[in-house]
Each structure stands twice: as C-alpha cells, then as structure tokens.
C-alpha cells in the first residue's frame, strides 16, 4: 500500500519495502559521549561507536548512505533516534559514523544523503 511520506524534505509515495528518494544535500553534526548508554527514541541503547544516526522524520530502521562532500568518504547508517534539534541541521551522526566519514574534526559538515532501498522508509 502506498502512502505519502515526508523524507529528505520531499513528499514521496513510499511503500514499507522501499524508501527510495532522490539524493539530497544537508548539514550534519554528530553526538556521542553524553548520550552513550542511554535509550534512543526507537528504544535501542545508543552506542557511540555504532553506525547510527538521528533524523526528525525518517522511520526507525531506515538505512541511509551518508557521503561527506568535502572528502567523498561515505558510510551507511541506520536511523535509530530523533533529532537534531538545532536549526540548520538535518542529521545527527553517531561518533562512529562521523569518524568513518572524517567529520569529527569539523563538528558540522555538508553531506549527501542517499536512501538505501529495501529498508523501512
């Protein structure tokens, strides 16, 4: 069954089997030490070394390829939490994911989000 979904700032018709959307560019930050071991909005325990992220509207379990536009490094993360709650940012990466794309030194980085089809969207 198709239903409208807001993802990456675009209204889409998506099934539960695929969250395919066009890639989009956003600003991402990362979070970690102060949240390590706490429960996320999805109910999972946050582990800062895992490859996870927070997004305001993507369904929990959605996988997204995040590419650092400055250096081209990318990582696939799973959405497990809500946020970020800072204006101008659309994604909060775990420290592990931020490290994987070389974003821990800058704090906020421009990234491209590419949905990974086959995940709940």
C-alpha positions as CSV (number, residue, x, y, z in Angstrom):
1,X,0.0,0.0,0.0
2,X,1.4,3.4,-1.0
3,X,1.2,6.3,1.4
4,X,2.6,9.8,1.4
5,X,5.8,10.1,3.4
6,X,8.0,13.2,4.2
7,X,11.6,12.2,3.7
8,X,14.6,14.4,3.0
9,X,12.2,17.3,2.9
10,X,10.3,15.9,-0.1
11,X,6.8,14.4,-0.1
12,X,7.0,10.9,-1.5
13,X,4.8,8.0,-2.2
14,X,6.6,5.1,-0.5
15,X,5.8,1.5,0.5
16,X,7.1,0.0,3.6
17,X,9.6,-2.0,1.5
18,X,11.5,0.9,-0.1
19,X,12.3,4.4,1.0
20,X,13.8,5.4,-2.4
21,X,14.1,9.1,-2.9
22,X,16.4,11.4,-4.7
23,X,19.7,12.2,-3.0
24,X,19.7,15.5,-1.1
25,X,22.4,17.6,0.5
26,X,22.1,18.6,4.2
27,X,24.2,19.7,7.1
28,X,25.0,17.0,9.6
29,X,26.5,17.1,13.1
30,X,27.4,14.2,15.5
31,X,26.7,13.2,19.1
32,X,28.2,10.7,21.4
33,X,29.8,10.7,24.8
34,X,26.9,12.4,26.7
35,X,24.4,10.1,25.2
36,X,26.3,6.8,25.3
37,X,24.4,4.0,27.0
38,X,21.1,6.0,27.0
39,X,17.9,4.8,25.3
40,X,17.2,6.3,21.9
41,X,13.7,7.4,20.7
42,X,13.4,4.0,19.0
43,X,14.1,2.2,22.3
44,X,17.6,1.0,21.3
45,X,20.5,1.7,23.6
46,X,22.8,4.3,22.0
47,X,26.3,3.1,21.4
48,X,28.5,5.9,20.1
49,X,30.7,3.6,18.1
50,X,27.9,2.1,16.1
51,X,26.9,3.4,12.6
52,X,23.6,5.1,13.5
53,X,22.0,8.5,13.1
54,X,19.1,10.6,14.3
55,X,16.7,12.2,11.9
56,X,13.4,14.1,12.6
57,X,11.1,12.2,10.2
58,X,12.7,9.1,8.7
59,X,11.3,5.8,10.1
60,X,13.4,3.9,12.6
61,X,15.4,1.2,10.9
62,X,15.8,3.2,7.6
63,X,19.3,2.9,6.2
64,X,20.9,5.9,4.5
65,X,24.2,6.3,2.8
66,X,25.9,9.5,4.1
67,X,28.7,11.0,2.0
68,X,31.0,13.8,3.3
69,X,31.0,16.3,0.4
70,X,34.4,17.6,1.5
71,X,36.3,14.3,1.1
72,X,34.0,11.9,-0.6
73,X,34.0,9.3,2.2
74,X,30.7,7.6,2.9
75,X,29.1,5.3,5.4
76,X,25.7,3.5,5.6
77,X,23.9,4.4,8.9
78,X,20.6,3.2,10.4
79,X,18.1,5.7,11.8
80,X,17.6,4.9,15.5
81,X,16.8,8.3,17.1
82,X,15.1,11.6,16.6
83,X,16.9,14.9,16.1
84,X,18.9,17.0,15.6
85,X,17.0,19.9,17.3
86,X,19.4,22.6,16.1
87,X,18.2,24.9,13.3
88,X,20.0,24.3,10.0
89,X,21.0,20.7,10.7
90,X,19.1,17.7,9.4
91,X,21.1,14.7,10.7
92,X,23.0,13.8,13.9
93,X,25.5,11.0,13.3
94,X,26.9,8.7,16.0
95,X,30.6,9.3,16.7
96,X,31.4,6.0,14.9
97,X,29.6,7.2,11.7
98,X,31.2,10.7,11.9
99,X,34.6,9.2,12.3
100,X,34.0,6.9,9.3
101,X,33.4,9.9,7.0
102,X,36.1,12.1,8.6
103,X,33.6,14.6,10.2
104,X,34.7,14.5,13.8
105,X,37.2,17.4,13.5
106,X,34.7,19.9,11.9
107,X,31.6,19.2,14.0
108,X,29.2,20.2,11.3
109,X,29.7,19.0,7.7
110,X,27.8,19.1,4.4
111,X,26.7,15.6,3.4
112,X,24.7,13.9,0.7
113,X,22.0,11.6,1.8
114,X,21.2,8.6,-0.4
115,X,18.4,6.3,0.7
116,X,19.2,2.6,0.7
117,X,16.3,0.8,-0.9
118,X,14.9,-2.2,0.8
119,X,14.7,-0.7,4.3
120,X,11.6,0.6,6.0
121,X,11.1,4.1,4.8
